[in-house]
Amino acid sequence: MNNRRQKITPYRIEVIANHIQDKQEEYKEVLMRIRKLISESEEEDVLYKEVKERLSRTYDQMKEYALFLQSIEAYLRKSAHQLKTK
């Protein structure tokens, strides 16, 4: 067996889930900043509208990604719990 391979344990899974949770919180801060940028500006020129539209699409995509990360974190925590109870 390769010594570089590490055994998957509930602890290691929880460490990964905690890391994902930390990144998710950083991600939420970025989402809030983008949302603030979108809502604060009120200019009506064409360039601004295009930028606002792109920011809105980016925000929506980032929100979907955040939900994806949340589901991964939940799955990892559930897996760790199941391994502990075996």
WOVENJO-V341415 format. One record per backbone hydrogen bond with DSSP energy under -1.0 kcal/mol. CO is the residue of the C=O (numbers start at 1). NH is the residue of the N-H. If there is no record, write none. Layout:
BEGIN
co=CO nh=NH
co=CO nh=NH
END
This chain:
BEGIN
co=9 nh=13
co=10 nh=14
co=11 nh=15
co=12 nh=16
co=13 nh=17
co=14 nh=18
co=15 nh=19
co=16 nh=20
co=17 nh=21
co=18 nh=22
co=19 nh=23
co=20 nh=24
co=21 nh=25
co=22 nh=26
co=23 nh=27
co=24 nh=28
co=25 nh=29
co=26 nh=30
co=27 nh=31
co=28 nh=32
co=29 nh=33
co=30 nh=34
co=31 nh=35
co=32 nh=36
co=33 nh=37
co=34 nh=38
co=35 nh=39
co=36 nh=40
co=37 nh=41
co=45 nh=49
co=46 nh=50
co=47 nh=51
co=48 nh=52
co=49 nh=53
co=50 nh=54
co=51 nh=55
co=52 nh=56
co=53 nh=57
co=54 nh=58
co=55 nh=59
co=56 nh=60
co=57 nh=61
co=58 nh=62
co=59 nh=63
co=60 nh=64
co=61 nh=65
co=62 nh=66
co=63 nh=67
co=64 nh=68
co=65 nh=69
co=66 nh=70
co=67 nh=71
co=68 nh=72
co=69 nh=73
co=70 nh=74
co=71 nh=75
co=72 nh=76
co=73 nh=77
co=74 nh=78
co=75 nh=79
co=76 nh=80
co=77 nh=81
co=78 nh=82
co=79 nh=83
co=80 nh=84
co=81 nh=85
END
